[in-house]
């Protein structure tokens, strides 16, 4: 399946979900599926060395495919969903839906 990782996550009101860029909290950027998934993949301590290597390679593919959809296997989508389980519901729900093709495009 092809996934557009440039999708922006939304608030319950439909506005772009944002996160602070710096320590001052004055500058914000939109939260994207790319950012959520790549961060979750590379910041996890879970898994064997082989699983960590797969996570790293997948995160690199997501970042490299910045302007076009990225082809994922069902197993890769499942790995990402497992790694994003620690995120808040508003992020996990949207990201999982996007990875399943049920939300966004």
C-alpha positions in Angstrom: 0.0 0.0 0.0 1.1 3.5 -0.7 1.0 6.0 2.2 1.3 9.8 2.0 3.4 10.6 5.0 3.0 14.4 4.5 -0.5 14.3 5.9 -1.1 16.8 8.7 -2.8 15.6 11.8 -5.8 17.6 13.0 -7.3 18.8 16.3 -10.9 17.7 17.1 -12.0 21.0 15.6 -10.2 20.2 12.3 -7.3 22.6 12.7 -3.7 21.5 12.1 -2.3 19.9 15.2 0.9 21.7 16.2 3.9 21.2 18.3 6.6 23.7 19.6 9.8 23.9 17.5 12.0 25.4 20.2 12.2 25.8 24.0 10.5 29.1 24.0 7.2 27.7 22.9 6.6 30.6 20.6 7.3 28.9 17.3 5.2 25.9 16.2 5.1 23.5 13.3 2.3 21.2 12.0 2.4 17.6 13.3 2.7 15.3 10.3 2.4 11.5 9.8 6.0 11.6 8.7 7.2 13.1 11.9 5.1 10.9 14.2 6.1 7.7 12.5 9.8 8.4 11.9 10.2 9.6 15.5 8.4 6.5 16.9 10.6 4.2 14.8 13.9 5.6 15.7 13.3 6.5 19.4 12.1 3.1 20.6 14.2 0.8 22.7 12.1 -2.2 21.9 13.1 -5.1 19.7 16.1 -7.2 18.7 19.0 -5.8 16.8 17.4 -7.0 13.6 14.1 -5.3 14.4 15.9 -2.1 15.2 17.7 -2.2 11.9 14.4 -2.7 10.1 12.9 0.2 12.0 15.8 2.4 11.1 15.6 1.5 7.4 11.8 2.1 7.4 12.3 5.6 9.1 14.9 6.5 6.4 12.5 5.5 3.6 9.7 7.6 5.1 12.0 10.7 5.4 13.5 10.2 1.9 10.0 9.9 0.4 9.2 13.4 1.5 7.3 14.5 -1.7 5.7 11.2 -2.8 3.8 8.3 -1.2 5.9 5.6 0.3 5.1 1.9 -0.5 4.6 -0.1 2.8 4.0 -3.8 3.3 1.3 -4.9 5.8 4.1 -5.9 8.2 5.8 -2.5 8.0 2.5 -0.7 8.7 2.0 -3.1 11.7 5.5 -2.3 13.0 4.8 1.5 12.8 1.4 1.1 14.6 3.1 -0.9 17.3 5.7 1.8 17.8 3.2 4.7 17.9 1.1 3.0 20.6 2.7 5.3 23.2 1.4 8.5 21.6 -1.8 10.2 22.9 -5.1 9.1 21.5 -5.5 12.1 19.2 -2.2 11.2 17.5 -2.4 7.4 17.5 -6.0 7.3 16.3 -5.3 9.5 13.3 -2.0 8.0 12.4 -3.3 4.4 12.6 -6.3 5.4 10.5 -4.0 7.0 7.9 -1.8 3.9 7.8 -4.9 1.7 7.3 -6.1 4.0 4.5 -9.2 4.9 6.5 -8.3 8.6 6.9 -6.7 11.3 4.8 -4.9 10.6 1.5 
